[in-house]
């Protein structure tokens, strides 16, 4: 997997293709990963007190399917920051596929200031 947090700098090893997931930003509190060779984008990490974790619905490993009605298979994980991040209090509608069961589910989250990778 290639893992991406959003609005971050290059990794400590200097690899420009892998972003550090340590940042304070206004979003839903998830970092996502792209599986090379597929269009799958999965939840790789969650801010412990972020909106996603507090929802108790999203699990690490679940596949992100849509953000605000836009299919994410048209994007690379590192391109999703502008869709997931935004003004504090604004809503984000996510559709995900549960890793364990393949079941599709929907979650609506309000963006908050969170720390990823802390």
Buried (B, 14 or more C-beta within 10 A) or exposed (E): BBBBBBBBEEBEEEEEEBBBBBBEBBBBBBBBBBEEEEEBBBBBBBBEEBBBBBBEBBBBEBBBBBBEEEEBEEBBBBBBBEBBBBEEEEEBEBBBBBBEEEEEBEBEBEBBEBBBEE
